[in-house]
Every structure is written in structure tokens, then in C-alpha cells.
Amino acid sequence: MSKKRPSQLELKSPAAKSLKSAQIDMAIYGGGRIGNELRELMKHRTAADAPLTPPDIFAFDQMHYHGTKSLDDAIQHLGIEPGATVMDVGSGYGGPARYLAWKHGCKVVAVELQGDVSRQAEEISKLVKLDAKLTHVTANVIDFHGMSAEDKVSKLKVCNELGQLDHMISLLAILHIAEEDRLAAYQAVYGVLRPGGSMYVEDFYLRDAEGEEAKEGERRAAVPLTVGDSKMLSTEIACPHVPTRAEYTHTLLKAGFTEVAIRDVSESWGTYTAERAQQFLVNRERHVRVHGEEMYQSLQRFYDTMATLYRNGRLGGAVITATKPPDAVV
């Protein structure tokens, strides 16, 4: 049995074992996609080239929409200062965490449920010389709910002496968490943030009857997903539940957050996913050469599915921000 690297932490708890969304089966994660892209990149480099830097891999290590532009948006909205401590929940291959560390000097704890993905993320962080600013943790975010300050300090590495962090981000990851587990997940986030700390989440939500964001003070009924949309979300996207705006707000307030804001970005995400699917098809020859026919077909199906879901008009995209009260009891 191989010895675990000291910077790759794994937490195992009853919550992690029981979480219904623990196994994420999505084409975008599978089959060595990130390794294929790295090999393709290295094929064109020589010993005389400078070592790899984070910008060299931004084109394929960001799993969310709009790449690093979304992270610049998060930095601006949260007011993230250089050197701030940040938790990335559902960090995937570590792209957002590396960007925050490289661009803004943040100290980041990257929490990823899938062990193989988390280990690859750590190796990539070492490859681009950012491992000193990142702590990769294989865990379910719910593991941190009720954890003592001492354990947080020990396991999160970059937090303060009370086991608290300045900010939390999560980009298209909370959507994999089952409805009954979401409150516990956000309570865990609340617990690791310092008083006055803030969060930035990109997630799905169920749009209203007009397919648009309701005006302030206006109440509209959300339109349920069709059977077809629900099936696509569960089988292709590993998304077991899509909340309404009201549900989302209620969950965050119940977890203890204040200043909850939900900004609709459905149009932007719909345009992005449609263009992504089309460009992937246009570059089919390249992608088959790099990934093989089977993975190409799987990824094309995934991209087409997301474009279809937004085009159907019921699935919405949102940026959710909230704050832990400055006077919260530690």
C-alpha cells in the first residue's frame, strides 16, 4: 500500500458515506480527459522551453462556464484581498484554486469529493509550482459541519487559529448535492467562515413562469422541469435537485447567512453552452485525436445536453452570494 502524501488529505465520515450525491458520474470528469490535454500540451514543448505556468493550462483546467472571467467576477463581488484564505468547494481538478493562488496570492483549500480527481489536481498544482499555496483535501464538505476548531486548523492548513476562512467559492458543484443534504452543506460552509466572511456560488435554479428573473417584490410560480429535462439532469449531469429561488434563499437564511443575493445569469450561460457545444463539434478531428472517439462522443453528448437544457427554458443559472454576520458567535 502506497504511503499517502502529506499534502493530500482524505476525510472519511458517516456523512460522506451516506451522501446520496457522493458518486459523480459525468463525462467532463471521466476517462483521463485532463491527462490527455496535458500530454497534448507537453508534446509541443522542448527541454529549452520555460517550465509550465498556471496560464498554460487555464484553457482546460477550469470546469465551469466562462473560465477565469468567472473568478475575476468572484474576486470583485466578494472583495477578495491578496493573501485572503479561501475554500473552493467541489474544486475538481483545481483550476479555480490555482487561479486564485496565482493571480491574487490567495491561500486556498481545495475540497473535492472524488479522490482520483483530487489527487490529479494536487499533481497539477505541483507541476505549476503552486502546491505551497494550496491544500488539496479529499472530502465531502459536510465533513466540516460541527468539526472542532483544532481539527479545522489541522486539516485545512490555511485557516486562522480558530479554524476559519475569509471566503468560500463553489462553481457548478453544489448542484450535485441531494436536496436533503444541502442545508447541512451550507451549515458546514457557515462553520468554516470567519464572522463577516462571504461566499460566492454558481449553481442551477428553477426559473419562473416567464423564464426570467422576477422583479423585486413580484411573486411568480416556478415551472416544474419536464420529465425529459429531469432525466437529462440526473443521468448526464448528476444533478438530483434543482431548487427555486425561494428555496435557495430559505436554505441559506436557515443556515445562518445574511445578505443573500441571487443574480440570474441564465442568458449568459445558455449562450456559452450553445457556443461550446458547437465549437466542440467544429473541432471534432482534434478532440478525437487527443481523447479518442469514445470520449469525444461522451463529451459531445454532455455539452449538447447542457445546451439543450438551457434552451428549453426551465433550467436557470444563478450567482448566489451571502455573508456570515460580522457579529456571529464563534
C-alpha positions in Angstrom: 0.0 0.0 0.0 1.4 3.3 -1.0 2.1 6.0 1.6 -0.2 9.0 1.4 1.4 12.3 0.5 1.3 14.7 3.4 -0.4 17.5 1.4 -3.2 15.2 0.1 -5.7 14.8 3.0 -8.6 12.5 3.0 -11.5 12.8 5.4 -14.0 9.9 5.8 -17.1 10.4 7.9 -20.6 8.9 8.2 -21.9 11.9 6.3 -19.6 11.2 3.4 -20.6 7.6 3.2 -24.3 8.3 3.4 -24.4 11.3 1.0 -26.6 10.3 -2.0 -24.6 12.5 -4.4 -21.2 11.0 -3.4 -20.6 9.4 -6.8 -20.4 12.0 -9.5 -20.6 10.3 -13.0 -20.1 13.0 -15.6 -18.3 12.9 -19.0 -16.4 16.0 -18.2 -14.6 14.3 -15.3 -14.0 10.9 -16.8 -11.6 8.9 -18.8 -8.4 10.9 -18.2 -9.6 14.0 -20.0 -7.2 16.3 -18.1 -4.3 13.9 -18.6 -5.0 13.8 -22.3 -4.9 17.6 -22.5 -1.6 17.8 -20.6 0.0 15.2 -22.8 -1.1 17.1 -25.8 0.4 20.3 -24.4 3.7 18.7 -23.5 4.1 17.2 -27.0 4.8 20.6 -28.3 7.3 21.6 -25.6 11.0 21.0 -25.6 13.6 21.0 -22.8 14.5 24.5 -23.8 11.0 25.8 -23.0 10.3 27.5 -19.7 8.6 25.4 -17.0 4.8 25.2 -17.2 2.9 28.1 -15.5 -0.7 28.2 -14.4 -1.8 30.2 -17.5 -0.5 27.4 -19.7 -3.3 25.2 -18.5 -6.2 27.6 -17.9 -7.8 26.5 -21.2 -8.6 23.1 -19.9 -8.4 23.0 -16.0 -11.4 25.3 -15.5 -14.5 23.1 -15.3 -17.1 25.9 -15.0 -18.5 28.4 -17.5 -16.6 31.5 -18.8 -13.3 30.2 -17.3 -11.2 32.7 -15.3 -13.6 35.5 -16.1 -16.0 34.0 -13.5 -13.2 34.0 -11.0 -12.5 37.7 -11.6 -16.2 38.2 -11.0 -16.0 36.4 -7.7 -12.9 38.3 -6.6 -14.7 41.6 -7.4 -18.0 40.7 -5.8 -16.5 39.3 -2.6 -13.8 41.9 -2.4 -11.1 39.2 -2.0 -7.9 40.8 -0.9 -4.4 39.5 -1.8 -3.4 36.8 0.7 -7.0 36.0 1.7 -7.9 32.5 2.8 -10.5 30.8 0.5 -12.2 27.4 0.4 -13.2 26.1 -3.0 -16.0 23.5 -2.5 -16.2 20.9 -5.3 -12.8 22.1 -6.6 -12.5 19.5 -9.4 -9.0 19.5 -11.0 -8.1 22.6 -9.0 -8.3 25.2 -11.7 -10.1 27.9 -9.8 -8.0 27.3 -6.7 -4.8 27.7 -8.7 -6.1 30.8 -10.4 -6.8 32.5 -7.0 -3.4 31.5 -5.7 -1.5 32.6 -8.8 -3.5 35.8 -9.7 -4.4 37.1 -6.3 -1.9 35.4 -3.9 -4.7 33.7 -2.0 -4.2 30.7 0.3 -6.7 28.1 -0.9 -8.1 24.9 0.5 -9.5 22.9 -2.4 -12.2 20.4 -1.2 -13.0 17.7 -3.8 -15.2 14.6 -3.1 -13.7 12.4 -5.8 -10.4 11.0 -4.6 -8.9 10.4 -8.1 -9.8 13.9 -9.2 -8.4 15.4 -6.1 -5.1 13.5 -6.4 -4.7 14.6 -10.0 -5.4 18.2 -9.0 -2.6 18.1 -6.5 -0.2 16.7 -9.0 -1.1 19.5 -11.4 -0.6 22.1 -8.7 2.9 20.7 -8.1 3.6 20.8 -11.8 3.0 24.5 -11.9 4.7 25.2 -8.6 1.6 26.3 -6.7 1.4 23.5 -4.2 2.8 25.7 -1.4 -0.3 27.9 -1.6 -2.8 25.1 -1.9 -4.1 22.4 0.4 -6.0 19.7 -1.5 -8.5 17.8 0.7 -10.5 14.8 -0.4 -13.7 15.3 1.5 -17.4 15.9 1.5 -18.0 19.5 2.6 -20.4 18.1 5.2 -17.4 16.6 7.0 -16.6 20.1 8.3 -20.0 20.6 9.9 -19.5 20.6 13.7 -15.8 20.0 13.4 -13.7 21.5 16.3 -11.5 24.5 15.7 -8.5 22.4 16.5 -9.4 19.9 13.7 -10.1 22.6 11.2 -6.7 24.2 11.9 -5.0 20.8 11.5 -6.8 19.8 8.3 -7.5 23.0 6.4 -3.9 24.3 6.9 -4.5 27.8 5.6 -7.2 28.9 8.1 -6.7 31.1 11.2 -6.2 29.9 14.7 -10.0 29.5 15.1 -10.2 27.2 12.1 -11.9 29.9 10.0 -11.6 31.2 6.4 -12.3 34.5 4.7 -14.3 33.3 1.8 -15.9 30.3 0.1 -16.4 29.8 -3.6 -18.2 26.9 -5.4 -18.6 26.8 -9.2 -21.2 24.4 -10.6 -20.6 21.9 -7.8 -23.4 22.3 -5.2 -25.8 21.1 -8.0 -24.5 17.6 -7.3 -25.7 17.6 -3.7 -29.1 16.0 -2.9 -31.9 18.2 -1.7 -31.9 16.7 1.8 -28.2 17.4 2.2 -28.0 21.0 1.1 -28.8 22.6 4.4 -26.1 20.6 6.1 -23.6 21.5 3.4 -24.3 25.2 3.8 -24.2 24.9 7.6 -20.7 23.4 7.1 -19.7 26.4 5.0 -21.0 28.8 7.6 -19.0 27.0 10.2 -15.7 27.4 8.4 -16.1 31.1 7.6 -15.0 33.8 10.0 -17.6 36.3 11.1 -18.0 38.7 8.2 -16.8 36.0 5.8 -18.6 35.6 2.5 -19.5 33.0 -0.2 -19.9 33.0 -4.0 -21.7 30.1 -5.6 -22.6 29.4 -9.2 -25.5 26.9 -9.4 -28.7 25.9 -11.2 -32.1 27.1 -10.2 -35.6 26.6 -11.4 -36.8 29.5 -13.5 -40.2 31.2 -13.1 -43.2 31.0 -15.4 -41.8 33.7 -17.7 -38.3 32.1 -17.8 -36.9 35.3 -16.3 -35.8 36.7 -13.0 -38.8 38.1 -11.1 -38.8 41.8 -10.3 -38.3 42.8 -6.7 -41.4 42.2 -4.7 -43.0 40.2 -7.5 -44.1 36.6 -6.9 -44.2 34.1 -9.8 -44.6 30.4 -9.7 -41.7 28.3 -10.9 -42.4 26.0 -13.8 -41.6 22.3 -13.0 -39.0 20.6 -15.1 -40.3 18.3 -17.7 -39.7 14.5 -17.4 -37.2 14.8 -20.1 -35.2 17.6 -18.5 -35.2 15.8 -15.2 -33.9 12.7 -16.8 -31.1 14.6 -18.6 -30.1 16.3 -15.4 -30.0 13.1 -13.3 -28.3 10.8 -15.9 -26.0 13.1 -17.7 -25.3 15.9 -15.2 -25.6 14.1 -11.9 -27.9 16.8 -10.6 -30.6 15.3 -8.3 -32.4 18.5 -7.5 -32.9 22.0 -8.9 -34.2 24.5 -6.3 -36.3 27.6 -6.8 -35.0 31.0 -5.9 -37.2 30.9 -2.8 -35.9 27.5 -1.7 -32.3 28.7 -2.2 -32.9 31.8 -0.1 -34.7 29.9 2.6 -31.8 27.3 2.9 -29.1 30.0 3.2 -31.0 32.0 5.8 -31.7 28.9 7.8 -28.0 28.1 7.7 -27.4 31.5 9.3 -26.3 33.6 6.3 -27.5 37.2 5.7 -27.3 39.5 2.7 -28.4 36.7 0.4 -28.5 37.8 -3.2 -29.3 35.6 -6.3 -28.4 37.1 -9.7 -29.8 35.4 -12.8 -27.2 34.6 -15.4 -29.3 32.2 -17.5 -29.0 34.0 -20.8 -25.2 34.2 -20.5 -24.9 30.5 -19.6 -27.3 29.5 -22.3 -25.2 31.3 -24.9 -22.0 30.0 -23.5 -23.1 26.3 -23.5 -24.6 26.6 -27.1 -21.3 28.0 -28.4 -19.2 25.5 -26.5 -21.2 22.5 -28.0 -20.9 24.0 -31.5 -17.2 24.6 -31.2 -16.5 21.2 -29.8 -18.3 19.7 -32.9 -16.3 22.0 -35.3 -13.0 20.8 -33.7 -14.1 17.1 -33.7 -11.0 15.9 -35.5 -8.7 17.5 -32.9 -10.7 16.2 -30.0 -10.9 12.6 -31.4 -7.1 12.6 -31.9 -6.5 13.8 -28.3 -9.2 11.9 -26.4 -10.3 9.1 -28.7 -13.7 8.5 -30.3 -15.4 7.2 -27.2 -14.5 10.1 -25.0 -15.2 12.6 -27.8 -18.8 11.2 -28.2 -19.3 11.3 -24.4 -18.2 14.9 -24.1 -20.2 16.0 -27.1 -23.3 14.4 -25.6 -22.6 16.2 -22.3 -22.1 19.6 -24.0 -25.2 19.1 -26.2 -27.3 18.1 -23.1 -26.4 21.3 -21.3 -27.1 23.5 -24.3 -30.5 21.8 -24.7 -31.4 22.2 -21.0 -30.8 26.0 -21.1 -32.6 26.3 -24.5 -35.6 24.5 -23.1 -36.1 27.5 -20.7 -36.8 25.9 -17.4 -33.3 25.4 -16.1 -31.7 28.7 -14.9 -28.2 29.7 -13.9 -27.5 31.9 -10.9 -24.7 33.5 -9.0 -25.5 33.3 -5.3 -23.7 35.5 -2.7 -24.2 35.6 1.0 -22.4 36.7 4.2 -21.8 35.3 7.6 -22.9 38.1 10.1 -19.9 40.1 11.4 -21.3 39.6 14.9 -21.8 35.9 14.6 -20.8 33.9 17.7 -17.6 31.9 17.1 
